[in-house]
């Protein structure tokens, strides 16, 4: 069942319109500097990501695992992560916990020298649902499976609400998260609906090391579940998927909301290096890419390489045209915000 659902998610994301109606990165406008006083070839895109120095401020976001197709995708992504010296996360590892024979669809990334490997479990699995909650042994297993540097705990409760097999209990998650964060370096991540200021404060208090905002503007998992429900003829879930297609906090606003004194990863709808530059300007320490890389990940590593090269080149062009020789200087680049994003940003802290 898990394998079929995972492959369905991949195919729907590749072939259907599953994006939100508005991409809020378009509402961030960067002021052009006609006299940049920067040597393009000397621009430094390296940053410190938690305990690691990485070559570029981008992360291959958690996407998949648990199927033969996912194994191929993860292998291709890992070779690119090695080549460009950037972190990589894998998809939810619940499948590997429940079916050990699926372990190699995740551990395949160990065939490459990925500089920062990020394991991944779902927040709903931290507490009892229809099945028992993940144990300390389960978490140790997923960390060891890919020799992970960090553990993502992803919050995907909208998706759970609109999928037929979704988990419905969220009571006790923060308490359990605090226990886990006492033993492992945890990154909290949303999956398309953003992190509020209140949630960011609660996550920091629970001891997470960083927040990946996973905001509104890119892939909508409500949309993905809409198509799954359509295929199965589940009218109730179809209606819910349609109703909540555009639910959430826009990614750029969520970056602002998540400024609580720990690193922030800007993700959700990033399409290119210019969007990555905007995420940095809005306050992210790095940007996470998913669907843009998934499009070519099941064909060849070379196709992904070309996409990543273009992202890095466009990031450097944006840095050059803002007179930014480093990521630290890019953070200070002048910009303004248009509606509808402006109202979201103005609501920061309220």
Number of C-alpha atoms within 10 A of each C-alpha: 7 15 16 10 14 20 18 16 17 19 14 16 21 15 9 11 14 20 22 20 13 15 19 27 25 15 17 20 13 18 12 15 14 10 10 15 13 16 11 16 9 11 17 16 20 17 18 13 22 14 8 13 15 20 17 21 25 30 23 25 22 22 23 25 30 27 21 14 18 24 22 21 26 29 23 24 29 27 21 26 27 17 14 18 20 24 26 27 30 26 24 23 26 19 22 22 18 12 13 10 11 19 21 18 25 29 20 20 28 17 10 16 15 22 19 22 24 25 27 28 24 20 23 24 21 25 22 17 14 12 9 10 14 18 13 12 10 17 21 14 15 24 21 13 19 20 17 20 18 19 24 27 25 22 22 21 19 22 22 18 18 27 21 15 11 16 20 14 16 16 12 12 17 18 12 14 20 18 14 21 16 12 10 18 18 26 24 27 26 23 25 31 29 31 31 21 20 13 13 26 17 14 23 18 12 20 21 25 20 25 27 32 34 35 30 32 28 29 25 30 27 30 27 28 27 27 24 22 21 16 11 12 11 15 13 13 22 23 15 19 28 17 14 18 23 23 19 19 24 29 31 36 30 31 32 24 25 31 18 18 11 16 20 29 27 35 34 33 30 27 17 18 24 22 24 28 29 27 27 26 22 22 22 27 25 23 27 25 25 21 22 18 21 20 17 20 23 20 13 14 21 15 16 23 21 12 18 22 13 14 22 21 15 18 23 25 18 22 27 25 19 24 22 26 21 18 24 16 14 23 19 14 23 13 14 10 17 13 12 12 20 16 12 16 19 11 11 16 12 7
